[in-house]
Structures are given as structure tokens and as C-alpha cells.
Amino acid sequence: MDAQTVVELSGMTKRYGGVTAVRDLSFSVRRGEFFSILGPSGCGKSTTLRTIAGFESVSEGSIELNGTNITDTPAHQRETGMVFQGYALFPHKTVGENVGFGLKMDGVPQSERENRVTDMLATVNLDGFEQRMPSELSGGQQQRVALARALVIEPSVLLLDEPLAALDLQLRQDMRLELQRIQDRLDITTIYVTHDQEEALSMSDRILVLDSGKSQQIDTPRQLYNNPNNQFVADFIGEANVLQTRFKSADKNVIQLEPEFSSMETVSVMENGFEGSAFSQGEQVYLNIRPEDIDIHPLHESPGDGLTAEITNKTFIGKTTQFVAAVGDGQEILAEASGLAAQQSIDTGDMVSLTWSRDDCTVIGGHAWVLSNHAGGQRIHMNSLVSQSKHGSSDGHHTFHSYNSSLGSSG
Ligand code: ADP
């Protein structure tokens, strides 16, 4: 464990009777890092956090804090501060007594205690609230008190379990910024549990994506979004189109796919340094494209490149317009256009051509997401989805064979 590592989980498994809540989980969190654990309800986020806090024992594996094995250390002897979704303030104690509770337990003298409580209340923007009762505070204010209570003991790591979930949208967004400001200012190592991808993407240095108790990917928000390891991550982080297709062949830097979603016979994809061994011929793979990366052109205006599709739905959602487009085999593609041109010129029932640029799609192995260890795995980054050949075959099918230009117009 290097000096910058504050928390390290190694092969942590947690079982409740016959239920395995977390399976063989390993990750480390660096000093000052804002690290989020993201996943759907029931995936094991809280359980993971609670084992770090010491509220749950682990079934297998170990947990280290600042280089010390704390796997069997009682919760109150761990240097962790935890904030829960429901605040868990003492209702009959004042704000000051709530915040100072941990210090009192630690035997910190009263005058020092009062100073530290006052300072911490100022940090969370609750100056002068010492004598208030929790019932006299709004939800957001109660959450700040809970945060101050966790921070005042100067923990090695701050553990936050969906701390904003009980707040309404506006307050949640304000508190997000507030939390980031405090975390940044105190430079405190933070582990943040949430099921809200927007929250995780906007606040975190790195994110661990969990599904069914298993790690799916640990990466920066940008990497998770642009280079998901597997289908689960691609679906869970942002919106992704997932088109089922088959791997045909690979030669040097070019991958050939046999799309079942269009009349085209082959799609070629360029990849730097592709080894050609990741997939076998005929294997089912998935082509991923984000809605915002797709360009829509009326078919009659398109130069002939791209996927032909019919618009089945058009929804104006403020900044952008979402289009649902059905391709050859009935699979639907979601495309999002921010420009006025597409919003005004394309309607439900129109035939369109969908294009995207060379950097914007990925191919993921069909079964990659079922495996427990995805490191490396079957992920392939694609740099180019190539343009359609102008020389269609006699039955009207087209062949993709060039990879010098992208399918999209912008490549
Ligand atoms: P999350 O925080 O991601 O919503 P949890 O960590 O709370 O998920 O739960 C993970 C799994 O472990 C779930 O299937 C849940 O039902 C189970 N679980 C959690 N706590 C207990 C418990 N005390 N006893 C039995 N099963 C539990």
C-alpha cells in the first residue's frame, strides 16, 4: 500500500446468511480523493460502506486504513466519520451537542470542544446554530449538522451514504456544490455512496460501479462515460444505444462486424493496436453509441452514408430534441439533437440517415458483463466506424469496406 492510499479493500466479501451482498471487492482510495460507489438499489453500496465504518463485519478479505489492518477493529476505534441518508441526529440534543458528541466521547475538554464545534458549524454555513434543536431545522440544515458531526472528529475518511437522497431537487443541487466545496477545502478523503449517476459523475474523482455486489469498473467519470468496460456500465452511466451485431473478422487495425440492424452486410471499425484475438468469429458483440453522438439527416438530403431509419417518436426536452429511430430489424436507436435544423426539419414518420464520427462508438463483447473480472476483458475501443461503400451489391445490400472516412460526416 503506498503512502497516498488511505483506504484499501482486498477481496472483501460480505454474506448475510445465504445472500452474498458483496463479492470479492478490491479497491483503494487515495488521500484527498472524492471516491463514489455507484450502482442500483441493492447492489451492495451501503454494505460496502458499512464494512469500512465497522458497522458490519466482513466474511472474507481485509480492510486497511492508513496502512493498518482494521478488519477486526471495532467501529468506534476506526478513524471514520459517517453521514447517513436519514441524518440520525439526536432529537433531544441541541445542534451544538449533536456536533460535539463524538468529541465528548473522546474526552476532549469542553472549551476545546466548543471551539471546534463553532468552527465546524461555520464550515458548513451554520454559524450561530449551536442552541437550535434539530426539529427547528430544515432538511438541508439537518444534513449539514450531520456532516459537521462527522467532520469535527477529523476522521481519516468521510463516509457518506446517499446523504442528499432525502432532499428535494433544488436543495440537492445546492448541497452538491456545498459538499464539494467543503470536501475540497478540508481536503478530506471521501467515499460517497449513491444510486444517482449524475451526482456521482459531477462530484467524483473516481467512481466504482457496482452491480449485484460485484465491481464492474473503477474509473474517472470521463472514462466511465466514454469507455465503459461492459454492457452494464454503458447502460447505467448515461444513455447508450446498444446494437446487437456479430464479430466477423479482424485484420491489423480493422474489425469487421456483421450488423443485424441494417441491410448493410459489414461494418468495419478501426482500432489502434487491436490484436484481433478478443472475439471469435460469429460471436455476438454490441455496438455502443451515445444518443448525443448521433447526427440525423433527412434521408433525401443525406449523401448516402449512414444507417437508414424511420423516426417513430420525437420529444422536445428543452435544450435538445430526442428522436427514436427504428432501424431495419426493428431495433430502436435514441438520438439527441441540439441544433435547430434537426428539430425543425425532422418529424415522426420521416425516413432519416443516422451518422456518427469515428471516435464515438465502442464494441463490447456479448458476455463480457457476466464475467466477474472485467479488467482488460473483451472491451475494444474503436476509433472509426467507416463509411459505406458506394458500390452496393446487386441485391441492394451495401458493403462497408473503407475505413479512411467515418460513417459520420464529422470524422
Ligand atoms: P444498496 O446500498 O446498494 O442499496 P445494500 O448494501 O443495502 O445495497 O444491500 C445489498 C444486498 O444485501 C441486498 O440484497 C440486501 O437485501 C442485502 N442485505 C443488506 N443488509 C442485509 C441484512 N442486514 N441482512 C440480510 N441481507 C441484507
Residues whose N, C-alpha, C, O or C-beta is under 5 A from the ligand:
A	BS01	ADP	Y16 A21 P40 S41 G42 C43 G44 K45 S46 T47 T48
